[in-house]
Amino acid sequence: MTQFSNWEITAQGFFNIQGPRVIVVGPSDSGKSSLAWMLLGWAARQGWKPTFVDLDIGQGSMTIPGTLAATPIEMPIDPVEGIQLEVPLVYFYGHTNPR
């Protein structure tokens, strides 16, 4: 947990004007969603209003598979209930595979 605390202190000083733009990429089942949710929760607790953009059409962590979606996050994400979708922006792609 020490490494996370050091990163948090560094990030507070570095991103004090405007929050960072982060894209999380990696192989299947590598913890991309968990990392994104952790970063969103941290940003929400700091008083920022991050926007979560779900570009994974195969999984659909915010809405149904086959869609691209974005929503503002106002409070940390509940691990049981997931993301509170009050004002989602959703586009229907129509396929669960980008090819």
ZANU-570467 format. One record per residue: x, y, z of N, C-alpha, C in turn. Coordinates in steps of 0.001 Angstrom, whole numbers. Example, Ala and Ser with C-alpha at 12.3 -4.5 7.8 and 13.67 -1.06 7.14 Angstrom:
2
<site><n_X>13190</n_X><n_Y>-5690</n_Y><n_Z>7800</n_Z><ca_X>12300</ca_X><ca_Y>-4500</ca_Y><ca_Z>7800</ca_Z><c_X>13200</c_X><c_Y>-3300</c_Y><c_Z>7800</c_Z></site>
<site><n_X>12850</n_X><n_Y>-2250</n_Y><n_Z>7080</n_Z><ca_X>13670</ca_X><ca_Y>-1060</ca_Y><ca_Z>7140</ca_Z><c_X>12900</c_X><c_Y>30</c_Y><c_Z>7870</c_Z></site>
***
This chain:
99
<site><n_X>816</n_X><n_Y>-1187</n_Y><n_Z>0</n_Z><ca_X>0</ca_X><ca_Y>0</ca_Y><ca_Z>0</ca_Z><c_X>866</c_X><c_Y>1260</c_Y><c_Z>0</c_Z></site>
<site><n_X>2132</n_X><n_Y>1125</n_Y><n_Z>360</n_Z><ca_X>3031</ca_X><ca_Y>2279</ca_Y><ca_Z>375</ca_Z><c_X>3198</c_X><c_Y>2853</c_Y><c_Z>-1014</c_Z></site>
<site><n_X>3311</n_X><n_Y>1996</n_Y><n_Z>-2021</n_Z><ca_X>3485</ca_X><ca_Y>2479</ca_Y><ca_Z>-3382</ca_Z><c_X>2278</c_X><c_Y>3302</c_Y><c_Z>-3824</c_Z></site>
<site><n_X>1076</n_X><n_Y>2867</n_Y><n_Z>-3495</n_Z><ca_X>-119</ca_X><ca_Y>3609</ca_Y><ca_Z>-3863</ca_Z><c_X>-125</c_X><c_Y>4966</c_Y><c_Z>-3174</c_Z></site>
<site><n_X>244</n_X><n_Y>5009</n_Y><n_Z>-1896</n_Z><ca_X>265</ca_X><ca_Y>6271</ca_Y><ca_Z>-1169</ca_Z><c_X>1260</c_X><c_Y>7244</c_Y><c_Z>-1784</c_Z></site>
<site><n_X>2434</n_X><n_Y>6758</n_Y><n_Z>-2167</n_Z><ca_X>3426</ca_X><ca_Y>7625</ca_Y><ca_Z>-2808</ca_Z><c_X>2900</c_X><c_Y>8150</c_Y><c_Z>-4134</c_Z></site>
<site><n_X>2239</n_X><n_Y>7306</n_Y><n_Z>-4904</n_Z><ca_X>1671</ca_X><ca_Y>7739</ca_Y><ca_Z>-6182</ca_Z><c_X>600</c_X><c_Y>8787</c_Y><c_Z>-5960</c_Z></site>
<site><n_X>-206</n_X><n_Y>8600</n_Y><n_Z>-4925</n_Z><ca_X>-1289</ca_X><ca_Y>9539</ca_Y><ca_Z>-4640</ca_Z><c_X>-726</c_X><c_Y>10923</c_Y><c_Z>-4305</c_Z></site>
<site><n_X>316</n_X><n_Y>10982</n_Y><n_Z>-3505</n_Z><ca_X>938</ca_X><ca_Y>12265</ca_Y><ca_Z>-3160</ca_Z><c_X>1516</c_X><c_Y>12929</c_Y><c_Z>-4396</c_Z></site>
<site><n_X>2176</n_X><n_Y>12161</n_Y><n_Z>-5248</n_Z><ca_X>2740</ca_X><ca_Y>12703</ca_Y><ca_Z>-6484</ca_Z><c_X>1639</c_X><c_Y>13220</c_Y><c_Z>-7397</c_Z></site>
<site><n_X>567</n_X><n_Y>12479</n_Y><n_Z>-7532</n_Z><ca_X>-537</ca_X><ca_Y>12869</ca_Y><ca_Z>-8419</ca_Z><c_X>-1226</c_X><c_Y>14130</c_Y><c_Z>-7924</c_Z></site>
<site><n_X>-1350</n_X><n_Y>14299</n_Y><n_Z>-6618</n_Z><ca_X>-2011</ca_X><ca_Y>15496</ca_Y><ca_Z>-6090</ca_Z><c_X>-1258</c_X><c_Y>16760</c_Y><c_Z>-6498</c_Z></site>
<site><n_X>52</n_X><n_Y>16723</n_Y><n_Z>-6450</n_Z><ca_X>830</ca_X><ca_Y>17895</ca_Y><ca_Z>-6826</ca_Z><c_X>909</c_X><c_Y>18103</c_Y><c_Z>-8329</c_Z></site>
<site><n_X>897</n_X><n_Y>17021</n_Y><n_Z>-9081</n_Z><ca_X>1082</ca_X><ca_Y>17108</ca_Y><ca_Z>-10526</ca_Z><c_X>-189</c_X><c_Y>17518</c_Y><c_Z>-11258</c_Z></site>
<site><n_X>-1338</n_X><n_Y>17079</n_Y><n_Z>-10793</n_Z><ca_X>-2596</ca_X><ca_Y>17315</ca_Y><ca_Z>-11495</ca_Z><c_X>-3493</c_X><c_Y>18304</c_Y><c_Z>-10758</c_Z></site>
<site><n_X>-2939</n_X><n_Y>19344</n_Y><n_Z>-10177</n_Z><ca_X>-3755</ca_X><ca_Y>20246</ca_Y><ca_Z>-9387</ca_Z><c_X>-4539</c_X><c_Y>21245</c_Y><c_Z>-10233</c_Z></site>
<site><n_X>-4182</n_X><n_Y>21456</n_Y><n_Z>-11493</n_Z><ca_X>-4896</ca_X><ca_Y>22410</ca_Y><ca_Z>-12339</ca_Z><c_X>-6109</c_X><c_Y>21744</c_Y><c_Z>-12980</c_Z></site>
<site><n_X>-5881</n_X><n_Y>20680</n_Y><n_Z>-13675</n_Z><ca_X>-6950</ca_X><ca_Y>19937</ca_Y><ca_Z>-14341</ca_Z><c_X>-6608</c_X><c_Y>18460</c_Y><c_Z>-14249</c_Z></site>
<site><n_X>-7603</n_X><n_Y>17643</n_Y><n_Z>-14041</n_Z><ca_X>-7362</ca_X><ca_Y>16225</ca_Y><ca_Z>-13888</ca_Z><c_X>-6710</c_X><c_Y>15601</c_Y><c_Z>-15119</c_Z></site>
<site><n_X>-6044</n_X><n_Y>14479</n_Y><n_Z>-14926</n_Z><ca_X>-5370</ca_X><ca_Y>13824</ca_Y><ca_Z>-16044</ca_Z><c_X>-6362</c_X><c_Y>13113</c_Y><c_Z>-16956</c_Z></site>
<site><n_X>-5934</n_X><n_Y>12837</n_Y><n_Z>-18146</n_Z><ca_X>-6690</ca_X><ca_Y>11994</ca_Y><ca_Z>-19063</ca_Z><c_X>-5969</c_X><c_Y>10662</c_Y><c_Z>-19114</c_Z></site>
<site><n_X>-6678</n_X><n_Y>9614</n_Y><n_Z>-18763</n_Z><ca_X>-6057</ca_X><ca_Y>8302</ca_Y><ca_Z>-18614</ca_Z><c_X>-6787</c_X><c_Y>7306</c_Y><c_Z>-19497</c_Z></site>
<site><n_X>-6026</n_X><n_Y>6490</n_Y><n_Z>-20213</n_Z><ca_X>-6608</ca_X><ca_Y>5362</ca_Y><ca_Z>-20943</ca_Z><c_X>-5932</c_X><c_Y>4109</c_Y><c_Z>-20400</c_Z></site>
<site><n_X>-6727</n_X><n_Y>3126</n_Y><n_Z>-20046</n_Z><ca_X>-6215</ca_X><ca_Y>1892</ca_Y><ca_Z>-19458</ca_Z><c_X>-6338</c_X><c_Y>792</c_Y><c_Z>-20510</c_Z></site>
<site><n_X>-5221</n_X><n_Y>217</n_Y><n_Z>-20898</n_Z><ca_X>-5199</ca_X><ca_Y>-849</ca_Y><ca_Z>-21903</ca_Z><c_X>-4413</c_X><c_Y>-2039</c_Y><c_Z>-21368</c_Z></site>
<site><n_X>-4683</n_X><n_Y>-3205</n_Y><n_Z>-21934</n_Z><ca_X>-3970</ca_X><ca_Y>-4403</ca_Y><ca_Z>-21531</ca_Z><c_X>-4698</c_X><c_Y>-5641</c_Y><c_Z>-22017</c_Z></site>
<site><n_X>-4097</n_X><n_Y>-6805</n_Y><n_Z>-21777</n_Z><ca_X>-4731</ca_X><ca_Y>-8054</ca_Y><ca_Z>-22217</ca_Z><c_X>-5977</c_X><c_Y>-8383</c_Y><c_Z>-21402</c_Z></site>
<site><n_X>-6714</n_X><n_Y>-9377</n_Y><n_Z>-21853</n_Z><ca_X>-7941</ca_X><ca_Y>-9811</ca_Y><ca_Z>-21167</ca_Z><c_X>-7637</c_X><c_Y>-10221</c_Y><c_Z>-19735</c_Z></site>
<site><n_X>-8574</n_X><n_Y>-9936</n_Y><n_Z>-18858</n_Z><ca_X>-8492</ca_X><ca_Y>-10341</ca_Y><ca_Z>-17447</ca_Z><c_X>-7197</c_X><c_Y>-9902</c_Y><c_Z>-16771</c_Z></site>
<site><n_X>-6741</n_X><n_Y>-8679</n_Y><n_Z>-17072</n_Z><ca_X>-5519</ca_X><ca_Y>-8180</ca_Y><ca_Z>-16435</ca_Z><c_X>-5806</c_X><c_Y>-7120</c_Y><c_Z>-15377</c_Z></site>
<site><n_X>-7068</n_X><n_Y>-6790</n_Y><n_Z>-15132</n_Z><ca_X>-7425</ca_X><ca_Y>-5836</ca_Y><ca_Z>-14094</ca_Z><c_X>-7640</c_X><c_Y>-4419</c_Y><c_Z>-14585</c_Z></site>
<site><n_X>-7932</n_X><n_Y>-4249</n_Y><n_Z>-15871</n_Z><ca_X>-8135</ca_X><ca_Y>-2907</ca_Y><ca_Z>-16431</ca_Z><c_X>-9332</c_X><c_Y>-2215</c_Y><c_Z>-15787</c_Z></site>
<site><n_X>-10442</n_X><n_Y>-2907</n_Y><n_Z>-15682</n_Z><ca_X>-11644</ca_X><ca_Y>-2313</ca_Y><ca_Z>-15090</ca_Z><c_X>-11429</c_X><c_Y>-1997</c_Y><c_Z>-13618</c_Z></site>
<site><n_X>-10768</n_X><n_Y>-2881</n_Y><n_Z>-12903</n_Z><ca_X>-10505</ca_X><ca_Y>-2649</ca_Y><ca_Z>-11477</ca_Z><c_X>-9641</c_X><c_Y>-1410</c_Y><c_Z>-11281</c_Z></site>
<site><n_X>-8604</n_X><n_Y>-1264</n_Y><n_Z>-12102</n_Z><ca_X>-7752</ca_X><ca_Y>-83</ca_Y><ca_Z>-12012</ca_Z><c_X>-8523</c_X><c_Y>1189</c_Y><c_Z>-12349</c_Z></site>
<site><n_X>-9329</n_X><n_Y>1133</n_Y><n_Z>-13398</n_Z><ca_X>-10112</ca_X><ca_Y>2309</ca_Y><ca_Z>-13790</ca_Z><c_X>-11086</c_X><c_Y>2703</c_Y><c_Z>-12685</c_Z></site>
<site><n_X>-11747</n_X><n_Y>1741</n_Y><n_Z>-12076</n_Z><ca_X>-12700</ca_X><ca_Y>2031</ca_Y><ca_Z>-11005</ca_Z><c_X>-11968</c_X><c_Y>2600</c_Y><c_Z>-9793</c_Z></site>
<site><n_X>-10762</n_X><n_Y>2085</n_Y><n_Z>-9495</n_Z><ca_X>-9987</ca_X><ca_Y>2596</ca_Y><ca_Z>-8378</ca_Z><c_X>-9605</c_X><c_Y>4059</c_Y><c_Z>-8632</c_Z></site>
<site><n_X>-9148</n_X><n_Y>4373</n_Y><n_Z>-9837</n_Z><ca_X>-8774</ca_X><ca_Y>5743</ca_Y><ca_Z>-10177</ca_Z><c_X>-9985</c_X><c_Y>6677</c_Y><c_Z>-10150</c_Z></site>
<site><n_X>-11127</n_X><n_Y>6205</n_Y><n_Z>-10643</n_Z><ca_X>-12347</ca_X><ca_Y>7009</ca_Y><ca_Z>-10610</ca_Z><c_X>-12792</c_X><c_Y>7297</c_Y><c_Z>-9174</c_Z></site>
<site><n_X>-12725</n_X><n_Y>6285</n_Y><n_Z>-8323</n_Z><ca_X>-13096</ca_X><ca_Y>6464</ca_Y><ca_Z>-6920</ca_Z><c_X>-12173</c_X><c_Y>7445</c_Y><c_Z>-6219</c_Z></site>
<site><n_X>-10876</n_X><n_Y>7336</n_Y><n_Z>-6492</n_Z><ca_X>-9913</ca_X><ca_Y>8252</ca_Y><ca_Z>-5891</ca_Z><c_X>-10194</c_X><c_Y>9686</c_Y><c_Z>-6344</c_Z></site>
<site><n_X>-10437</n_X><n_Y>9868</n_Y><n_Z>-7631</n_Z><ca_X>-10714</ca_X><ca_Y>11209</ca_Y><ca_Z>-8165</ca_Z><c_X>-11998</c_X><c_Y>11782</c_Y><c_Z>-7565</c_Z></site>
<site><n_X>-13029</n_X><n_Y>10959</n_Y><n_Z>-7427</n_Z><ca_X>-14298</ca_X><ca_Y>11425</ca_Y><ca_Z>-6855</ca_Z><c_X>-14119</c_X><c_Y>11825</c_Y><c_Z>-5390</c_Z></site>
<site><n_X>-13328</n_X><n_Y>11062</n_Y><n_Z>-4639</n_Z><ca_X>-13081</ca_X><ca_Y>11416</ca_Y><ca_Z>-3237</ca_Z><c_X>-12271</c_X><c_Y>12709</c_Y><c_Z>-3109</c_Z></site>
<site><n_X>-11473</n_X><n_Y>13028</n_Y><n_Z>-4126</n_Z><ca_X>-10687</ca_X><ca_Y>14265</ca_Y><ca_Z>-4105</ca_Z><c_X>-11518</c_X><c_Y>15494</c_Y><c_Z>-4497</c_Z></site>
<site><n_X>-12772</n_X><n_Y>15269</n_Y><n_Z>-4871</n_Z><ca_X>-13647</ca_X><ca_Y>16374</ca_Y><ca_Z>-5233</ca_Z><c_X>-13703</c_X><c_Y>16649</c_Y><c_Z>-6730</c_Z></site>
<site><n_X>-13033</n_X><n_Y>15849</n_Y><n_Z>-7526</n_Z><ca_X>-13107</ca_X><ca_Y>16003</ca_Y><ca_Z>-8979</ca_Z><c_X>-14389</c_X><c_Y>15356</c_Y><c_Z>-9477</c_Z></site>
<site><n_X>-14734</n_X><n_Y>15618</n_Y><n_Z>-10715</n_Z><ca_X>-15902</ca_X><ca_Y>14989</ca_Y><ca_Z>-11334</ca_Z><c_X>-15417</c_X><c_Y>14309</c_Y><c_Z>-12620</c_Z></site>
<site><n_X>-14800</n_X><n_Y>13122</n_Y><n_Z>-12478</n_Z><ca_X>-14267</ca_X><ca_Y>12450</ca_Y><ca_Z>-13662</ca_Z><c_X>-15376</c_X><c_Y>11901</c_Y><c_Z>-14551</c_Z></site>
<site><n_X>-15041</n_X><n_Y>11680</n_Y><n_Z>-15799</n_Z><ca_X>-15964</ca_X><ca_Y>11062</ca_Y><ca_Z>-16749</ca_Z><c_X>-15427</c_X><c_Y>9692</c_Y><c_Z>-17111</c_Z></site>
<site><n_X>-16251</n_X><n_Y>8678</n_Y><n_Z>-16922</n_Z><ca_X>-15868</ca_X><ca_Y>7314</ca_Y><ca_Z>-17278</ca_Z><c_X>-16373</c_X><c_Y>7035</c_Y><c_Z>-18680</c_Z></site>
<site><n_X>-15461</n_X><n_Y>6683</n_Y><n_Z>-19580</n_Z><ca_X>-15809</ca_X><ca_Y>6370</ca_Y><ca_Z>-20964</ca_Z><c_X>-15528</c_X><c_Y>4886</c_Y><c_Z>-21184</c_Z></site>
<site><n_X>-16554</n_X><n_Y>4127</n_Y><n_Z>-21529</n_Z><ca_X>-16436</ca_X><ca_Y>2687</ca_Y><ca_Z>-21761</ca_Z><c_X>-16379</c_X><c_Y>2437</c_Y><c_Z>-23260</c_Z></site>
<site><n_X>-15189</n_X><n_Y>2096</n_Y><n_Z>-23762</n_Z><ca_X>-15001</ca_X><ca_Y>1841</ca_Y><ca_Z>-25189</ca_Z><c_X>-14914</c_X><c_Y>352</c_Y><c_Z>-25510</c_Z></site>
<site><n_X>-15114</n_X><n_Y>-494</n_Y><n_Z>-24514</n_Z><ca_X>-15040</ca_X><ca_Y>-1948</ca_Y><ca_Z>-24720</ca_Z><c_X>-16416</c_X><c_Y>-2456</c_Y><c_Z>-25151</c_Z></site>
<site><n_X>-16597</n_X><n_Y>-2618</n_Y><n_Z>-26450</n_Z><ca_X>-17921</ca_X><ca_Y>-3034</ca_Y><ca_Z>-26951</ca_Z><c_X>-18239</c_X><c_Y>-4487</c_Y><c_Z>-26644</c_Z></site>
<site><n_X>-17229</n_X><n_Y>-5272</n_Y><n_Z>-26337</n_Z><ca_X>-17456</ca_X><ca_Y>-6685</ca_Y><ca_Z>-26054</ca_Z><c_X>-17926</c_X><c_Y>-6955</c_Y><c_Z>-24641</c_Z></site>
<site><n_X>-17551</n_X><n_Y>-6122</n_Y><n_Z>-23699</n_Z><ca_X>-17872</ca_X><ca_Y>-6388</ca_Y><ca_Z>-22300</ca_Z><c_X>-19054</c_X><c_Y>-5565</c_Y><c_Z>-21807</c_Z></site>
<site><n_X>-19066</n_X><n_Y>-4288</n_Y><n_Z>-22061</n_Z><ca_X>-20169</ca_X><ca_Y>-3453</ca_Y><ca_Z>-21597</ca_Z><c_X>-20218</c_X><c_Y>-3329</c_Y><c_Z>-20095</c_Z></site>
<site><n_X>-19187</n_X><n_Y>-2769</n_Y><n_Z>-19480</n_Z><ca_X>-19174</ca_X><ca_Y>-2657</ca_Y><ca_Z>-18018</ca_Z><c_X>-20143</c_X><c_Y>-1595</c_Y><c_Z>-17509</c_Z></site>
<site><n_X>-20578</n_X><n_Y>-698</n_Y><n_Z>-18375</n_Z><ca_X>-21513</ca_X><ca_Y>340</ca_Y><ca_Z>-17953</ca_Z><c_X>-22933</c_X><c_Y>55</c_Y><c_Z>-18462</c_Z></site>
<site><n_X>-23052</n_X><n_Y>-408</n_Y><n_Z>-19689</n_Z><ca_X>-24362</ca_X><ca_Y>-718</ca_Y><ca_Z>-20272</ca_Z><c_X>-24287</c_X><c_Y>-2105</c_Y><c_Z>-20902</c_Z></site>
<site><n_X>-25064</n_X><n_Y>-2350</n_Y><n_Z>-21929</n_Z><ca_X>-25066</ca_X><ca_Y>-3662</ca_Y><ca_Z>-22559</ca_Z><c_X>-23916</c_X><c_Y>-3781</c_Y><c_Z>-23562</c_Z></site>
<site><n_X>-23463</n_X><n_Y>-5001</n_Y><n_Z>-23852</n_Z><ca_X>-22430</ca_X><ca_Y>-5178</ca_Y><ca_Z>-24881</ca_Z><c_X>-22918</c_X><c_Y>-4653</c_Y><c_Z>-26233</c_Z></site>
<site><n_X>-21985</n_X><n_Y>-4144</n_Y><n_Z>-27028</n_Z><ca_X>-22335</ca_X><ca_Y>-3594</ca_Y><ca_Z>-28336</ca_Z><c_X>-22562</c_X><c_Y>-2098</c_Y><c_Z>-28309</c_Z></site>
<site><n_X>-22253</n_X><n_Y>-1453</n_Y><n_Z>-27178</n_Z><ca_X>-22447</ca_X><ca_Y>-9</ca_Y><ca_Z>-27064</ca_Z><c_X>-21172</c_X><c_Y>668</c_Y><c_Z>-26582</c_Z></site>
<site><n_X>-21051</n_X><n_Y>1941</n_Y><n_Z>-26912</n_Z><ca_X>-20015</ca_X><ca_Y>2821</ca_Y><ca_Z>-26374</ca_Z><c_X>-20723</c_X><c_Y>3778</c_Y><c_Z>-25437</c_Z></site>
<site><n_X>-20160</n_X><n_Y>4029</n_Y><n_Z>-24265</n_Z><ca_X>-20883</ca_X><ca_Y>4835</ca_Y><ca_Z>-23282</ca_Z><c_X>-19941</c_X><c_Y>5723</c_Y><c_Z>-22479</c_Z></site>
<site><n_X>-20491</n_X><n_Y>6803</n_Y><n_Z>-21948</n_Z><ca_X>-19760</ca_X><ca_Y>7716</ca_Y><ca_Z>-21068</ca_Z><c_X>-20727</c_X><c_Y>8281</c_Y><c_Z>-20033</c_Z></site>
<site><n_X>-20211</n_X><n_Y>8506</n_Y><n_Z>-18823</n_Z><ca_X>-21026</ca_X><ca_Y>9092</ca_Y><ca_Z>-17767</ca_Z><c_X>-20131</c_X><c_Y>9795</c_Y><c_Z>-16756</c_Z></site>
<site><n_X>-20596</n_X><n_Y>10895</n_Y><n_Z>-16175</n_Z><ca_X>-19818</ca_X><ca_Y>11541</ca_Y><ca_Z>-15114</ca_Z><c_X>-19917</c_X><c_Y>10725</c_Y><c_Z>-13823</c_Z></site>
<site><n_X>-18857</n_X><n_Y>10722</n_Y><n_Z>-13056</n_Z><ca_X>-18814</ca_X><ca_Y>10015</ca_Y><ca_Z>-11776</ca_Z><c_X>-18747</c_X><c_Y>11066</c_Y><c_Z>-10675</c_Z></site>
<site><n_X>-19743</n_X><n_Y>11078</n_Y><n_Z>-9787</n_Z><ca_X>-19793</ca_X><ca_Y>12084</ca_Y><ca_Z>-8735</ca_Z><c_X>-19404</c_X><c_Y>11543</c_Y><c_Z>-7368</c_Z></site>
<site><n_X>-19448</n_X><n_Y>10222</n_Y><n_Z>-7189</n_Z><ca_X>-19047</ca_X><ca_Y>9625</ca_Y><ca_Z>-5928</ca_Z><c_X>-18356</c_X><c_Y>8296</c_Y><c_Z>-6227</c_Z></site>
<site><n_X>-17587</n_X><n_Y>7766</n_Y><n_Z>-5277</n_Z><ca_X>-16888</ca_X><ca_Y>6498</ca_Y><ca_Z>-5518</ca_Z><c_X>-17859</c_X><c_Y>5391</c_Y><c_Z>-5945</c_Z></site>
<site><n_X>-17376</n_X><n_Y>4504</n_Y><n_Z>-6785</n_Z><ca_X>-18199</ca_X><ca_Y>3429</ca_Y><ca_Z>-7337</ca_Z><c_X>-18401</c_X><c_Y>2336</c_Y><c_Z>-6299</c_Z></site>
<site><n_X>-19648</n_X><n_Y>1948</n_Y><n_Z>-6086</n_Z><ca_X>-19975</ca_X><ca_Y>869</ca_Y><ca_Z>-5159</ca_Z><c_X>-19608</c_X><c_Y>-461</c_Y><c_Z>-5820</c_Z></site>
<site><n_X>-18818</n_X><n_Y>-1317</n_Y><n_Z>-5149</n_Z><ca_X>-18419</ca_X><ca_Y>-2583</ca_Y><ca_Z>-5776</ca_Z><c_X>-19569</c_X><c_Y>-3554</c_Y><c_Z>-6010</c_Z></site>
<site><n_X>-20673</n_X><n_Y>-3406</n_Y><n_Z>-5275</n_Z><ca_X>-21816</ca_X><ca_Y>-4299</ca_Y><ca_Z>-5444</ca_Z><c_X>-22791</c_X><c_Y>-3756</c_Y><c_Z>-6483</c_Z></site>
<site><n_X>-23145</n_X><n_Y>-2482</n_Y><n_Z>-6364</n_Z><ca_X>-24143</ca_X><ca_Y>-1891</ca_Y><ca_Z>-7254</ca_Z><c_X>-23547</c_X><c_Y>-1384</c_Y><c_Z>-8560</c_Z></site>
<site><n_X>-22256</n_X><n_Y>-1164</n_Y><n_Z>-8600</n_Z><ca_X>-21622</ca_X><ca_Y>-681</ca_Y><ca_Z>-9831</ca_Z><c_X>-21777</c_X><c_Y>815</c_Y><c_Z>-10003</c_Z></site>
<site><n_X>-21755</n_X><n_Y>1254</n_Y><n_Z>-11234</n_Z><ca_X>-21802</ca_X><ca_Y>2674</ca_Y><ca_Z>-11561</ca_Z><c_X>-23243</c_X><c_Y>3170</c_Y><c_Z>-11546</c_Z></site>
<site><n_X>-23468</n_X><n_Y>4291</n_Y><n_Z>-10890</n_Z><ca_X>-24790</ca_X><ca_Y>4908</ca_Y><ca_Z>-10869</ca_Z><c_X>-24989</c_X><c_Y>5654</c_Y><c_Z>-12182</c_Z></site>
<site><n_X>-25894</n_X><n_Y>5179</n_Y><n_Z>-13013</n_Z><ca_X>-26122</ca_X><ca_Y>5768</ca_Y><ca_Z>-14328</ca_Z><c_X>-27274</c_X><c_Y>6758</c_Y><c_Z>-14277</c_Z></site>
<site><n_X>-26949</n_X><n_Y>8008</n_Y><n_Z>-14004</n_Z><ca_X>-27983</ca_X><ca_Y>9041</ca_Y><ca_Z>-13988</ca_Z><c_X>-28069</c_X><c_Y>9756</c_Y><c_Z>-15329</c_Z></site>
<site><n_X>-26911</n_X><n_Y>10042</n_Y><n_Z>-15921</n_Z><ca_X>-26883</ca_X><ca_Y>10792</ca_Y><ca_Z>-17172</ca_Z><c_X>-25893</c_X><c_Y>10121</c_Y><c_Z>-18136</c_Z></site>
<site><n_X>-26166</n_X><n_Y>8897</n_Y><n_Z>-18556</n_Z><ca_X>-25210</ca_X><ca_Y>8261</ca_Y><ca_Z>-19467</ca_Z><c_X>-25387</c_X><c_Y>8753</c_Y><c_Z>-20905</c_Z></site>
<site><n_X>-24299</n_X><n_Y>8787</n_Y><n_Z>-21614</n_Z><ca_X>-24313</ca_X><ca_Y>9054</ca_Y><ca_Z>-23050</ca_Z><c_X>-23959</c_X><c_Y>7728</c_Y><c_Z>-23707</c_Z></site>
<site><n_X>-24876</n_X><n_Y>7156</n_Y><n_Z>-24472</n_Z><ca_X>-24693</ca_X><ca_Y>5814</ca_Y><ca_Z>-25017</ca_Z><c_X>-24908</c_X><c_Y>5830</c_Y><c_Z>-26517</c_Z></site>
<site><n_X>-23971</n_X><n_Y>5210</n_Y><n_Z>-27237</n_Z><ca_X>-24098</ca_X><ca_Y>5025</ca_Y><ca_Z>-28682</ca_Z><c_X>-24123</c_X><c_Y>3537</c_Y><c_Z>-28979</c_Z></site>
<site><n_X>-25080</n_X><n_Y>3137</n_Y><n_Z>-29788</n_Z><ca_X>-25208</ca_X><ca_Y>1729</ca_Y><ca_Z>-30162</ca_Z><c_X>-24294</c_X><c_Y>1435</c_Y><c_Z>-31341</c_Z></site>
<site><n_X>-23339</n_X><n_Y>527</n_Y><n_Z>-31146</n_Z><ca_X>-22414</ca_X><ca_Y>121</ca_Y><ca_Z>-32194</ca_Z><c_X>-22994</c_X><c_Y>-1046</c_Y><c_Z>-32995</c_Z></site>
<site><n_X>-23658</n_X><n_Y>-1958</n_Y><n_Z>-32313</n_Z><ca_X>-24352</ca_X><ca_Y>-3037</ca_Y><ca_Z>-32995</ca_Z><c_X>-23628</c_X><c_Y>-4359</c_Y><c_Z>-33064</c_Z></site>
<site><n_X>-22363</n_X><n_Y>-4382</n_Y><n_Z>-32705</n_Z><ca_X>-21561</ca_X><ca_Y>-5620</ca_Y><ca_Z>-32720</ca_Z><c_X>-20813</c_X><c_Y>-5736</c_Y><c_Z>-31415</c_Z></site>
<site><n_X>-20478</n_X><n_Y>-6950</n_Y><n_Z>-31034</n_Z><ca_X>-19669</ca_X><ca_Y>-7146</ca_Y><ca_Z>-29834</ca_Z><c_X>-18210</c_X><c_Y>-7403</c_Y><c_Z>-30185</c_Z></site>
<site><n_X>-17877</n_X><n_Y>-7286</n_Y><n_Z>-31461</n_Z><ca_X>-16500</ca_X><ca_Y>-7443</ca_Y><ca_Z>-31922</ca_Z><c_X>-16172</c_X><c_Y>-6241</c_Y><c_Z>-32818</c_Z></site>
<site><n_X>-15051</n_X><n_Y>-5551</n_Y><n_Z>-32570</n_Z><ca_X>-14755</ca_X><ca_Y>-4355</ca_Y><ca_Z>-33359</ca_Z><c_X>-14377</c_X><c_Y>-4622</c_Y><c_Z>-34810</c_Z></site>
<site><n_X>-14191</n_X><n_Y>-5853</n_Y><n_Z>-35204</n_Z><ca_X>-13754</ca_X><ca_Y>-6154</ca_Y><ca_Z>-36587</ca_Z><c_X>-14892</c_X><c_Y>-6290</c_Y><c_Z>-37521</c_Z></site>
***
